[in-house]
Amino acid sequence: MRKEPIRRFRDGYPPRRWQWPSCSRRGGAQFLPFLIVGLPTGAIVARLRHKRRLLVVADVARAVTLASVPAAYAVDALSFEQLYAVASSASHT
């Protein structure tokens, strides 16, 4: 009686090549600013003495940035560039 070789996969498909967790280059590029800016900034902020003051300033800056959208709409000065800038600055929480 001949023994069959042990299969690595039950369904018989060949093994797939390993890929990064993101499925596209665009997905990987989304993490690039975090690696370049976020990690060093986090290390610097961790050494600061007044972290609460920095958090308050960051929240006020985010509120002013978000409030600029309805204010610009009210005076008919809203543009896509402003929306892009507000979306990119307010999306990182």
Secondary structure, 3 states (H helix, E strand, C coil): CCCCCCCCCCCCCCCCCCCCCCCCHHHHHCCHHHHHHHHHHHHHHHCCCCHHHHHHHHHHHHHHHHHHHHHHHHCCCCCHHHHHHHHHHHCCC
